Amino acid sequence: MATVSATSVSFGASLKPCFNNNRTDGTSALNMVRVVWTKNVYPSLRTSRFNVCCSAKPETVQKVCEIVKKQLALSDETELTPESKFAALGADSLDTVEIVMGLEEEFDISVEEESSQNITTVQEAADLIEKLVQKKEG
């Protein structure tokens, strides 16, 4: 499972690069960056973070959907997506425990109680399964 993290930063002030175009080889060089401030205004620094994680295999997500449907006695017409939340499907804490037990049996893994309490969606369950299966095989 690979994880990529990034941070973007934006400034409220104007940042202007100054280029030296008088070079003999025809290229430009960045000499400095000039920051222009107006009326004692300080820049607002805003950051936003995002994480990109490799998701579980589609077949794992599909199998989790099948187990969730079985444990919650949902009809075959009920459409589940990776973002489907167990609580929104009518699952209580006991149902969630039964879903985890079904996943453990199907994938021959053991989910720690602490980890099982953090599973709220199909995708979270599938990602945890992938992680545990890789750990078991590795």
Residue pairs with C-beta under 8 A, 6 or more apart in sequence:
1 53
1 54
1 127
1 130
1 131
1 134
2 53
2 54
3 51
3 52
3 53
3 54
4 51
4 52
5 49
5 50
5 51
6 49
6 50
7 47
7 48
7 49
8 47
8 48
9 45
9 46
9 47
10 45
10 46
11 43
11 44
11 45
12 41
12 42
12 43
12 44
13 35
13 36
13 37
13 41
13 42
13 43
14 35
14 36
15 33
15 34
15 35
16 33
16 34
16 35
16 36
17 30
17 32
17 33
17 34
18 30
18 31
18 32
18 33
18 34
19 28
19 29
19 30
19 31
20 28
20 29
20 30
20 31
21 28
23 29
53 127
55 61
55 82
55 123
55 126
55 127
56 123
56 126
56 127
56 129
56 130
57 126
57 130
60 126
60 129
60 130
61 82
61 122
61 123
61 126
63 106
63 107
64 103
64 122
64 125
64 126
64 129
65 80
65 84
65 122
67 99
67 102
67 103
67 106
68 74
68 80
68 84
68 86
68 89
68 99
68 122
68 125
69 75
69 76
69 78
69 80
70 102
71 91
71 95
71 98
71 99
71 102
72 86
72 89
72 90
72 91
72 95
72 99
74 80
74 89
78 89
80 89
80 122
81 122
82 121
82 122
82 123
82 126
83 121
83 122
83 123
84 121
84 122
85 120
85 121
86 95
86 96
86 99
86 119
86 120
86 121
87 120
91 99
96 116
96 119
97 116
99 119
99 125
100 111
100 116
100 119
100 125
103 109
103 111
103 125
103 129
104 110
104 111
107 129
107 132
107 133
108 136
109 129
109 132
109 133
109 136
110 132
111 128
111 132
115 128
118 124
119 125
119 128
